[in-house]
Amino acid sequence: MTLDDKQAREKLIARREELVSLSEDSAEARETVTLDQQSVGRLSRMDAMQQQAMAQATERQRTAEISRIKNALKRLDEDEYGSCVECGEVICEKRLEIDPAATHCIKCAGR
């Protein structure tokens, strides 16, 4: 494993841990909204439901990013990290610095 691969792995693992922590912290916001009209007014319920929907959408994005990270770590283990999954060309180092889980080179990502 090269130094760059080690740095990429550390960056990916740190980001995965951050996402898991955020997911755990926001679990309550994704829970079912209580529709008890006596304890909560109509607008408050609507606001709570909107916040719940936003929290659920954010969780779906987190889950997708965790999956991308898992796949990037797998590519590191298989010595395929840094190569475009579509054309096989090397992914630009700057692109991997910005998004260590990138799977496509700039050319293929633009298609």
N, C-alpha and C positions, 0 to 999 in steps of 0.2 A: 504494500500500500504506500503510495507516495504521500509526501507532506500535504499536497493539495487535496488528495483523497481524504486524508485524516481530517483536514480542516473542514472539508465539505460534510463529512460524517458528523463532526461535532456540531456544525451549524444546523444540520438537519435534525439531529437529536434534540438540540436545545429548542428549536422551533416546535417540534412535536410535543415536547414537555410543556411548553408555553400554551399550546392549543388545548391539550388535555386539561391543564389547570383552568383555563378560561371556560372550558366546557363544564367542568365540575362546578365552578363558581356561578354559572348562569343556569344551572339545572332548575332552580325554583321558578325562574322567569318563563320557562317552557312548559310548566305544568298547566293542567286544565284550568280554565277560568271558571270560577263559581258563578252561576247565574241566579243567585238568590237576590231577588228584587228588593227585599226588605232591608238587606244590609248594604247594598251597593246600588246607586242610581244608574239609570240607563246609560248616560254618557260615561260614567266611570267604568261600567262594564265594557262599553265599546272601546274605550281607551285601553283597558286591560287586555281585551282580545287583540287589539292592534299590536300592543307591546309583545304579547305572546307570539303572534305571527312573525314579528320581526326577529324575536329571539330564536324561533324555530328555523327561520331562513338563515340566520347567522350560524346556527348549529350545523345545518346542512353544508354550508360553505366550509366550516371547520373540518367536518368529516371528510369532505372531498380533498381538502389540503392535507390532512393526515394520511389519506390514501396515497396521494402523490408522493409524500415523504417516504412512506413505506416502500413504494415502488422504486424511488431513487436509492434508498438504502440497499434494496435488492440488486439494483444495477451496479452499485459499488461492490457488493459481494461477488458479483459475477464478472467483474472487470469490464463492464459495459457502460459505466458512468461517463458522461461527457460526450457521448456519441448520440447523434440524432436517431430516434427510433424509426424514422421514416426513410431517410436517405443514407444513414450511416456516417455522415460527415461529422467532424468535430464541432461541438457546440461552443460558441465563442466564450472565452473565459469571463468576460464582463457580464454576459447573460447569466452564467452560472453564479456569479457573485451576487447578482440581484435576485435571482430565483434558483437556488441550488437544486430544486426539484424539476427544473426545466427538462422536457423530454424531446424538444424539437429545436433545430437550428433556426436562425432568423428566417431563412428562405422558406422552410417548410411550415413554420408557424404562421407565416403570412398567407398561406394558401387557404 
